[in-house]
Amino acid sequence: MADENQKINSGSNRSFGYRRGPSAGGRGFGGKDRPHRFPKEKSEFDSRVLDIARVTRVTRGGKRFSFRATVAIGDGKGRVGIGVAQGRDVAQSVQKSTNRARKNLVEVPIEKTTIPHQVQFKYHSAVVMLKPMPPGSGVKAGGPVRVITKLAGIENITAKLIERTNNKINIARATIGALKSLKSKIRNPKSETNPKS
């Protein structure tokens, strides 16, 4: 009886196509030959969308709608930039803005996790003032100014809008202009003269 049961079990396994061992291949069919999915490489820049707006252009054929995106990117090590572009949809406009931001990178001098000195910059209706702060103060700013300073890698800073405006693009460009106008306080050794003996 035992021999007959073994024959029945072996026959049922063959009829239903059961496979044992490592050649089974996991879920589904052909799991062993399935191509591996490699993770995407992480970009050196972090990006943040500052603003997305729907714009309209009136032509003879009627109105044409598109989207305008403002994107800020930074590596957290002193490089930051913004880009503004339009596209037929949100994804296209964000991608174009990111590419433009890569072409408009600004080098920011950072000394002890803050900026070297106080600076003020005006761009159209926006006036931004940036002040250095001691370690442990944090980023005391809001809106686009906070996003851009953090992307640049500044950990301690205070920002203030001298003239308030609801235009986020002007505020972002004023912040970039202020960071671009910063000058490092590192001394040039060539300018130092040796004392007379």
For each residue, the residues with C-beta under 8 A, 3 or more apart:
1: 4 5
2: 5 6
3: 6 7
4: 1 7 8
5: 1 2 8 9
6: 2 3 9 10
7: 3 4 10 11
8: 4 5 11 12
9: 5 6 12 13
10: 6 7 13 14
11: 7 8 14 15
12: 8 9 15 16
13: 9 10 16 18
14: 10 11 17 18
15: 11 12
16: 12 13
17: 14
18: 13 14
19: 23 24
20: 24
21: 24
22:
23: 19 32
24: 19 20 21 31
25: 28 29 30 31 32 33 34
26: 31 32
27: 31
28: 25 31
29: 25
30: 25 33 34
31: 24 25 26 27 28 34
32: 23 25 26
33: 25 30
34: 25 30 31
35:
36:
37:
38:
39:
40:
41:
42:
43: 46 47
44: 75
45: 73 74 75 79 102
46: 43 73 74 75 76 151
47: 43 71 72 73 98 101
48: 71 72 73 147 151
49: 52 69 70 71 94
50: 70 71 72 82 144 147 168 169 172
51: 68 69 70 168 169
52: 49 67 68 69 70 90 93 94
53: 67 68
54: 65 66 67 68
55: 65 66 67 68 86
56: 63 64 65 66
57: 63 64 66
58: 62 63 64
59: 62 63 64
60:
61: 64
62: 58 59
63: 56 57 58 59
64: 56 57 58 59 61
65: 54 55 56
66: 54 55 56 57 86 87 88 93
67: 52 53 54 55 86 87 88 89 90 92 93
68: 51 52 53 54 55 84 85 86 93
69: 49 51 52 84 85 86 87 90 93 94 96 97
70: 49 50 51 52 82 83 84 97 168 169 172
71: 47 48 49 50 82 83 84 94 97 98 101
72: 47 48 50 80 81 82 101 144 147 148 151 172
73: 45 46 47 48 80 81 82 83 98 101 102 105 151
74: 45 46 79 80 81 148 150 151 152 153
75: 44 45 46 78 79 80 151 153
76: 46 151 152 153
77: 153
78: 75 107 108 109 110 152 153
79: 45 74 75 105 106 107 108 152
80: 72 73 74 75 105 106 108 148 151 152 176 179
81: 72 73 74 101 102 103 104 105 106 176
82: 50 70 71 72 73 101 104 148 172 173 176
83: 70 71 73 96 97 98 99 100 101 102 103 104
84: 68 69 70 71 97 100 169
85: 68 69 93 96 97 99 100
86: 55 66 67 68 69 93 96
87: 66 67 69 90 91 92 93 94 95 96
88: 66 67 92
89: 67 92 93
90: 52 67 69 87 93 94
91: 87 94 95
92: 67 87 88 89 95 96
93: 52 66 67 68 69 85 86 87 89 90 96 97
94: 49 52 69 71 87 90 91 97 98
95: 87 91 92 98 99
96: 69 83 85 86 87 92 93 99 100
97: 69 70 71 83 84 85 93 94 100 101
98: 47 71 73 83 94 95 101 102
99: 83 85 95 96 102 103
100: 83 84 85 96 97 103 104
101: 47 71 72 73 81 82 83 97 98 104 105
102: 45 73 81 83 98 99 105
103: 81 83 99 100
104: 81 82 83 100 101
105: 73 79 80 81 101 102
106: 79 80 81 176 179 180
107: 78 79
108: 78 79 80 115 152 153 154 179 180 182
109: 78 115 116 182 183 184
110: 78 113 114 115 152 153 154
111: 114 115 116 184 185 186
112: 135
113: 110 135 154 155 156
114: 110 111 132 133 134 135 154 155 156 157
115: 108 109 110 111 119 130 132 154 157 179 182
116: 109 111 132 182 183 184 185
117: 132 182 183 185
118: 129 130 131 132
119: 115 129 130 178 179 181 182
120: 127 128 129 130 162 178
121: 127 128 174 175 177 178 181
122: 126 127 128 163 174
123: 126 128 170 173 174 177
124: 167 170 173
125: 163 165 167 170
126: 122 123 161 163 165 167 170 171 173 174
127: 120 121 122 161 162 163 174
128: 120 121 122 123 145 159 160 161 162 171 174 175 178
129: 118 119 120 159 160 161 162 178
130: 115 118 119 120 145 149 157 158 159 175 178 179
131: 118 157 158 159 160
132: 114 115 116 117 118 156 157
133: 114 137 138 140 156 157 158
134: 114 137 156
135: 112 113 114 155 156
136: 156
137: 133 134 140 156 157 158
138: 133 155 156
139: 146 149 150 154 155 156 157
140: 133 137 157 158 159
141: 145 146 149 157 158 159
142: 145 146 159
143: 146 147 168 171
144: 50 72 147 148 168 171 172 175
145: 128 130 141 142 148 149 159 161 171 175
146: 139 141 142 143 149 150 159
147: 48 50 72 143 144 150 151
148: 72 74 80 82 144 145 151 152 172 175 176 179
149: 130 139 141 145 146 152 154 157 159 175 179
150: 74 139 146 147 153 154
151: 46 48 72 73 74 75 76 80 147 148
152: 74 76 78 79 80 108 110 148 149 179
153: 74 75 76 77 78 108 110 150
154: 108 110 113 114 115 139 149 150 157
155: 113 114 135 138 139
156: 113 114 132 133 134 135 136 137 138 139
157: 114 115 130 131 132 133 137 139 140 141 149 154
158: 130 131 133 137 140 141
159: 128 129 130 131 140 141 142 145 146 149 175
160: 128 129 131
161: 126 127 128 129 145 164 165 171
162: 120 127 128 129
163: 122 125 126 127
164: 161
165: 125 126 161 170 171
166:
167: 124 125 126 170 171
168: 50 51 70 143 144 171 172
169: 50 51 70 84 172 173
170: 123 124 125 126 165 167 173 174
171: 126 128 143 144 145 161 165 167 168 174 175
172: 50 70 72 82 144 148 168 169 175 176
173: 82 123 124 126 169 170 176 177
174: 121 122 123 126 127 128 170 171 177 178
175: 121 128 130 144 145 148 149 159 171 172 178 179
176: 80 81 82 106 148 172 173 179 180
177: 121 123 173 174 180 181
178: 119 120 121 128 129 130 174 175 181 182
179: 80 106 108 115 119 130 148 149 152 175 176 182
180: 106 108 176 177
181: 119 121 177 178
182: 108 109 115 116 117 119 178 179
183: 109 116 117
184: 109 111 116
185: 111 116 117
186: 111
187: 191 192
188: 191 192
189: 192
190:
191: 187 188
192: 187 188 189
193:
194:
195:
196:
197:
